[in-house]
Amino acid sequence: MARRKDDRAKADLAAFDQAGARVFDNPLVTEVSDSYLEYAFSVIHSRALPDARDGLKPVHRRILWSMYEQGHRPDRGHVKSARIVGDVMGKYHPHGDTAIYDAMVRLAQDFSLNVPLIDGHGNFGSPDDGPAAARYTEARMSREAMLLTGELGEDTVDVEPNYDGSLTQPTVLPAAFPNLLVNGASGIAVGMATNMIPHNLGEVVQAARWLINHPDATLDKLMEFVPGPDLPTGGLLLGLDEVRRAYETGRGVVRMRGRVEIGPLEGSRGRQAITVTELPYGVGAEKVIAAITNEVNKTKRLTGIADVKDLTDRENGTRLVVECKVGVNPQALLADLYRLTPLEQSFGVNNLVLVDGQPRTLGLKELLDVFLAHRYEVVTRRSAYRKRKREERLHLVDGLLIALLDIDRVVKLIRASEDAQAAKDGLMQKFKLSEIQASYILDTPLRRLTKYDRLELEAEQEKLRGEIAELSKILDDDKVLRKVVSDELAAVVKQFGALRRTTLVDGDLKEVLAASVPAGPLEVADDPCQVILSATGLVARTAAESEEAAEARRRSGRVKHDAVRAIVHSTARGRVLLVTSAGRAFKIDVLPLPVLPEQSGTVSLRGGMSAAELVPLEPGETVVGLAPLGSSAQGSPGLALGTRAGVVKVCAPDWPVRSEEFEVISLRDGDEVIGATWLTDGAETLAFVSSEASLLRFAASVVRPQGLKGGGMAGINLPAGARAVFFGAIRTDDTAHGEPMVVTSTGATVKVTPFKAYPAKGRATGGVRAQRFLKGEVELSVAWIGPRPVGATATGDPVDLPPADPRRDGSGFAVMLGPTVVGHHIDRD
């Protein structure tokens, strides 16, 4: 059987020989190898890898060339994408329409390219979703694309036949800016691939211009202009050491991170949220959500998340909100998100490009060198073309001017000639004209041979001679050529430059990643802390610490604060009550409050959060006090409240369980709460100070606790026109915090007096005088009672107070304070 097949094959070969055909007996291995190499070269050269000069693959170049040729330019209307795809496929790129449309779509996506080359109209996709079909979208060239194609009509690049030889197409585009570095590229060939990361247009051009004037520039010098990639989607880029390696060798791995904001969840009164505002390059919000869902529900490796919402829209951009559970450290949760989701991605840089038709891996400087060499050639060829065209025009203008100088003889010669050829020969012989000049004169209408046209021709002649001289300088002087290229690059940046989007994080990648992992656990321990209300209306907490750490801090000394209005003890995962001037109380979580920064043993309240960010305050309403909740509130008579009308109330701590907001006092019209102090055991002294400088102190035990609906009872009797300016509860047995002091101020003078100098009086009396007014002083503007008093401006800046005056009814010291608030220093423990 096998012998029969061999005999049949030999007979077939003999038949081919008799027919005059050439037959090659080639081994199968050689045939397959040769064919595969041809295919591989075709893919590498004609499909997958970009050219280092214009940064485009053949399909992208053909799309732009077809749109340029068909007139789909920025100053004209959009046309159907299907029409563009059809023209490209039929004339220049004989492949599938889907592949052409996909390539075209990428050129229009502002999240894929720093400088989109196509102005798309319609749904061109997102990082998560593909585009609409070509029949539904429209497109035209962008203004930036004209920089790549604008010089095509001036013999700047070589052309080649299209696939069937019926048309021609450019082998490369003129490319007036470094498109390859600015927009990046990606592609998979046979046995090789390219993956180039985008950069900022202005930075790349600055480096190119420096390289024009300093061809021997080092990589470190170029990186002063191009410190790292700049991604269309922004975000963070880690590990500049790896970036330098990629710029040097053409290969490297960089790490991208999304940009996030950590803060209170909007509308939740203090709950924490991680809001993602920028995503890594090539990552969509839905991809991140899918990864989070998988890690939470299936692998169980991600905990502490209450909900995830995608609030991304065209107006606000990317906005992916990850809601934290109560008691979760958002920094630790963010570290898990980076580790387990695409919120952190790697980008493998592989600068494999075509140089003279051969694949090469280039670093930053080599890529710029190839681009600049291309620009030098383009500008040289353009200048030669323009010079040639101007010389041709000048030749014609010179001939016309010769004819105009003796127009009567010219007309007489033409009229006397038997035919056009004789007229042309006569003009050439008598006026020493070339054949081209003579033909042009014969073709020129008589109306163009007036005296006015002569003046125009002489001006044009002078202009052409000047332009030819300038173009000759470019062609003859290499320095002038370089300057032209540099100036044109500068003009591109001036018109199309944009600010950097991506933040660069310096250092070794491994060290940066290690430093970004928080040391704390995901779940915050419910350790003791203090919640502080500043005199300027800021709320914050101290860092949670164990009993051992608190004891060590007590031994090491006190930690001071700026002016403090109220302080309560709580725990990191506890809750406290904020009391407002309108008699309302709000429950808030302690954990979301900012932790006060500590420097040199002092904690500044400037790091606090405005109370208006925590609770919905009405216009003019302020937070005037704090109260603990939970176990910290046990054993207390309640919350002592004092109003501007002199009313006092001790509100029993029977707070509603399900209500987050409730009233703690029923106020009369026009009245407001001026002070709210938490009573520890009822042994405190309550004190009022009025605007007419009267101070009344009485024991807190004489005020019977009331429920939430109670309106309080008479605290201090006020004369007509007077008002209470201070109310508070003071402990006189707390030797650890110092002796209580009374601070009063009229705005011009300030007085500090020991609290013990004022005798106790009965509730609902007028009290005793606390400061004698000087001439021109009519009332107190500020009053405060407590240990270790401090003064501060309304912006929180410290103000020095005068020394203590033992006279309870003495006059104040002249101190120009301006708008002032008063508070006290407190121990952190």
JOKA-V185712 format. One record per run of one state. SS is the DSSP state (a for helix, b for strand, c for the rest). FROM is the first residue (numbers start at 1). LEN is the number of residues. If there is no record, write none. Layout:
BEGIN
ss:SS from:FROM len:LEN
ss:SS from:FROM len:LEN
END
This chain:
BEGIN
ss:c from:1 len:1
ss:a from:2 len:17
ss:c from:19 len:9
ss:a from:28 len:21
ss:c from:49 len:2
ss:b from:51 len:1
ss:c from:52 len:6
ss:a from:58 len:13
ss:c from:71 len:8
ss:b from:79 len:2
ss:a from:81 len:11
ss:c from:92 len:5
ss:a from:97 len:12
ss:c from:109 len:9
ss:b from:118 len:4
ss:c from:122 len:16
ss:b from:138 len:4
ss:c from:142 len:1
ss:a from:143 len:7
ss:c from:150 len:2
ss:a from:152 len:3
ss:c from:155 len:4
ss:b from:159 len:3
ss:c from:162 len:6
ss:b from:168 len:3
ss:c from:171 len:8
ss:a from:179 len:5
ss:c from:184 len:1
ss:b from:185 len:4
ss:c from:189 len:4
ss:b from:193 len:4
ss:c from:197 len:4
ss:a from:201 len:13
ss:c from:214 len:5
ss:a from:219 len:7
ss:c from:226 len:10
ss:b from:236 len:3
ss:c from:239 len:1
ss:a from:240 len:10
ss:c from:250 len:1
ss:b from:251 len:7
ss:c from:258 len:1
ss:b from:259 len:6
ss:c from:265 len:7
ss:b from:272 len:7
ss:c from:279 len:6
ss:a from:285 len:15
ss:c from:300 len:5
ss:b from:305 len:6
ss:c from:311 len:2
ss:b from:313 len:1
ss:c from:314 len:3
ss:b from:317 len:1
ss:c from:318 len:2
ss:b from:320 len:5
ss:c from:325 len:3
ss:b from:328 len:1
ss:c from:329 len:1
ss:a from:330 len:11
ss:c from:341 len:3
ss:b from:344 len:7
ss:c from:351 len:1
ss:b from:352 len:4
ss:c from:356 len:2
ss:b from:358 len:4
ss:c from:362 len:2
ss:a from:364 len:42
ss:c from:406 len:1
ss:a from:407 len:10
ss:c from:417 len:3
ss:a from:420 len:12
ss:c from:432 len:3
ss:a from:435 len:9
ss:c from:444 len:2
ss:a from:446 len:3
ss:c from:449 len:2
ss:a from:451 len:26
ss:c from:477 len:1
ss:a from:478 len:19
ss:c from:497 len:6
ss:b from:503 len:3
ss:c from:506 len:3
ss:a from:509 len:7
ss:c from:516 len:7
ss:b from:523 len:1
ss:c from:524 len:4
ss:b from:528 len:7
ss:c from:535 len:3
ss:b from:538 len:4
ss:c from:542 len:3
ss:b from:545 len:1
ss:c from:546 len:1
ss:a from:547 len:10
ss:c from:557 len:3
ss:b from:560 len:1
ss:c from:561 len:3
ss:b from:564 len:8
ss:c from:572 len:3
ss:b from:575 len:6
ss:c from:581 len:3
ss:b from:584 len:6
ss:c from:590 len:5
ss:b from:595 len:1
ss:c from:596 len:2
ss:b from:598 len:2
ss:c from:600 len:2
ss:b from:602 len:2
ss:c from:604 len:1
ss:a from:605 len:3
ss:c from:608 len:1
ss:b from:609 len:2
ss:a from:611 len:3
ss:c from:614 len:9
ss:b from:623 len:6
ss:c from:629 len:1
ss:a from:630 len:4
ss:c from:634 len:4
ss:b from:638 len:6
ss:c from:644 len:3
ss:b from:647 len:5
ss:c from:652 len:9
ss:b from:661 len:3
ss:c from:664 len:9
ss:b from:673 len:7
ss:c from:680 len:5
ss:b from:685 len:6
ss:c from:691 len:3
ss:b from:694 len:6
ss:a from:700 len:3
ss:c from:703 len:3
ss:b from:706 len:1
ss:c from:707 len:6
ss:b from:713 len:2
ss:c from:715 len:1
ss:b from:716 len:1
ss:c from:717 len:7
ss:b from:724 len:7
ss:c from:731 len:4
ss:a from:735 len:3
ss:c from:738 len:2
ss:b from:740 len:6
ss:c from:746 len:3
ss:b from:749 len:6
ss:a from:755 len:3
ss:c from:758 len:7
ss:b from:765 len:1
ss:c from:766 len:2
ss:b from:768 len:2
ss:c from:770 len:12
ss:b from:782 len:6
ss:c from:788 len:1
ss:b from:789 len:5
ss:c from:794 len:4
ss:b from:798 len:2
ss:c from:800 len:13
ss:b from:813 len:2
ss:c from:815 len:5
ss:b from:820 len:5
ss:c from:825 len:5
END
